Amino acid sequence: MLKIVSLFLIFMVVLAMFGRLRLPGIGRKDGSKGHLPKPRLCPDCGRYNLRGGACRHCSNHKG
């Protein structure tokens, strides 16, 4: 039982080391450190526009 637990812990440590080596550089060519982009806001009403494109709140109230 002690052998299984120690092998599991060693395996987890090895996985963590590989994760730290690979994750910071994946898909980041601009040098940012994993920050999320700022959310898009509608220029007319100022609400968050998560889908992009036309604002559904502004288009409902026009007309």
C-alpha positions in Angstrom: 0.0 0.0 0.0 2.8 2.4 0.8 4.5 1.6 -2.5 1.3 2.5 -4.5 0.9 5.8 -2.6 4.5 6.8 -3.1 4.4 5.9 -6.8 1.2 8.0 -7.2 2.8 11.0 -5.5 5.9 10.7 -7.6 3.8 10.5 -10.7 1.8 13.7 -9.7 5.1 15.6 -9.0 6.4 14.7 -12.5 3.1 15.8 -14.1 3.2 19.1 -12.2 6.8 19.7 -13.4 5.9 19.1 -17.0 2.8 21.3 -16.7 4.9 24.2 -15.3 7.4 23.9 -18.1 4.8 23.8 -20.9 1.8 26.0 -19.9 3.4 29.5 -19.7 4.5 29.5 -23.3 1.5 27.9 -25.0 -0.3 30.2 -27.5 1.3 33.4 -26.2 3.4 35.1 -28.9 2.8 38.6 -27.6 4.5 38.1 -24.3 1.4 38.4 -22.1 1.2 36.1 -19.1 -2.2 34.5 -19.5 -4.4 37.6 -18.8 -7.9 37.5 -20.2 -8.8 40.1 -22.8 -11.0 43.0 -21.6 -14.7 42.4 -22.2 -16.3 44.2 -25.1 -18.7 47.0 -24.3 -21.4 48.5 -26.5 -20.3 52.0 -27.5 -23.9 53.3 -27.4 -25.4 51.9 -24.1 -22.2 50.7 -22.3 -23.5 47.2 -21.6 -21.3 44.1 -22.0 -21.4 42.6 -25.4 -20.3 39.0 -24.9 -21.2 37.7 -28.3 -19.8 40.5 -30.4 -21.6 42.0 -33.4 -24.7 44.2 -32.9 -25.8 44.9 -29.4 -29.1 43.2 -28.7 -30.1 45.8 -26.1 -29.7 48.7 -28.4 -31.3 47.0 -31.4 -34.4 46.2 -29.3 -34.9 49.8 -28.2 -34.4 51.5 -31.6 -37.3 52.3 -33.8 
